[in-house]
């Protein structure tokens, strides 16, 4: 996808149309960040601002994209400013990769590495991580922490 200085779509390839469910005619000239396309436009807006302002030579960002059918997909974008012959920024070109399945698999692997598959309870690694994350929260919140261990099979 390519955007002009106002953030409006000037180009979208056939894959982008097939992926999103929007036709080229429906997308061209539309503001990228205001369209129903991005679920959370804040991260995209920050990256777009840096690129259009010439503050970044390139930027990688992940956003959630809502397809025309309402499905939310995770997309990793690699974006860079398009420059004219004098080096002035004329817009942004970005290529996106659907990483929805990859992120779901990573989350499942993380869950399997921290939980017992039979009971769903934290295993040793998950327990250690939970204790590490909680240490210090009591001090910050003004309360004490305690750990209670029960021997269920003895």
N, C-alpha and C positions, 0 to 999 in steps of 0.2 A: 504494500500500500504506500502511496505517496501523498503527502499533505502540503498545502501551500502555506504562506506566512500566517494566514488566519486560522490554520488548522483544519481547513476543509479538504476533503478527499479529491485529489486530482487523478489518481490512478488506483485501481484495484485489479489484481489478476484473476483469472478464472477460478483458481483454487480458493482465493479469498471469498469469492462469491459462492462457490459450492459449499465451502466450510461454514460460512455465516448464514446462508440461506437468502441473503439479500442479493438483488440483481445489481448489475453495474449502474444502470440508470437510477436506481433508488439511492445509491450511495454517492455517486459523483456529485461534487459541489456541496455536500452536506458536512456540517461540522463534526469531526471525528469524535470529540469528547462529549458533544451534546446528544448524539444519536443514541438510540437504545442499545447500541453495540457493546459498550463497556459497562461492566457491572459497577466497578469502582474506578472512576476516572481520575482520582487524586494522584495515584502513582504515575499514571500515564501523562497527566497534565504537568507534573514536575519534570519528567523526562523531556516532554515536548518543549517546555519553556527553556530548559537548558540548551537543547539543540537549536531551537530557533534563535536564541540569543547568542549563539556562537560560543557558549561557555563550555561545551563538551565536543570533542572530536567524534565521539560515538557513544552510545549508551545502550546497555542491556537492561531490560525491565520485564517483569512478569505481571500480567494482568488477567483478570477473568473477563471473558467475552461471552455475551449472551447471544445465542443464535436466534434467528427469526422464530424458530419453533419453541424458544424459551429455555433450551438446554444451556447450562453454564459450562464453559470449557476454559481450561487454564492454558494461556499462550505465553511463550517466552519470545520476546521481541528483541531484535538487534536493529537499532535505528542509528542513522547518521544524517548529518545535515547535507543537503544538496546545495552546492555553491556555484555561483556564476564564474565567468572568466576572471573577474577582479577579486574573487574570494568571498564575496558577500553571500550570505545565506539566503537561498530562494525557497527553501522548504525542507521537508524531511522525507527520507525514504526509509521504510522499515520492512523487515522480513520477519514473519512470525512462524513459530513452530508449535504445534499442538502438543503440550506436555501433560495433558490431563491424565492419561493412563500411567505415565511415568510417575507423576506425583502420587497417584492412588497406590501404586505398587510400593513406592518409598514409604508411604504412611503404613501400609500393611506390614512391610518388613520391620519397620520401627515398632509397631504394635507386637509383632511376633517375637522380637528380640527382648521385649520388656514384660511380656505376660505369659503365663502358663496357658498352653492351648486348650487344656481340658477344663480348667476352672475359670480362666479369664482373670485370675488374680495376678498381682505383680510377682514376677520371679525375682531372683537375687539382683540382677542388673537393674530392673525396674524399681525395686525397693531402694537400692543405693542411689539411683538418680533422684527419686522422690525425696529422700532424706536430704541429699545435697541441695536440692532446690528449696526445701523448706527451712534449712538452717539460716538463721538470721532474720527470718520473717517475724519471729516473735519479738526480737529486740526492736525492730522497726515499728511494730504495731503496739509496743508497750506491754506485751504479755509474755509469759514463760512458755516454753515448749517441753513436752515430755514424750517419751517413747515407751509404749507398753508392749511387751512380748508375751504371747500365750503359747504354751505347748499343747496343741490340740490333740495330738495322737498319744500323748503320754498321760 
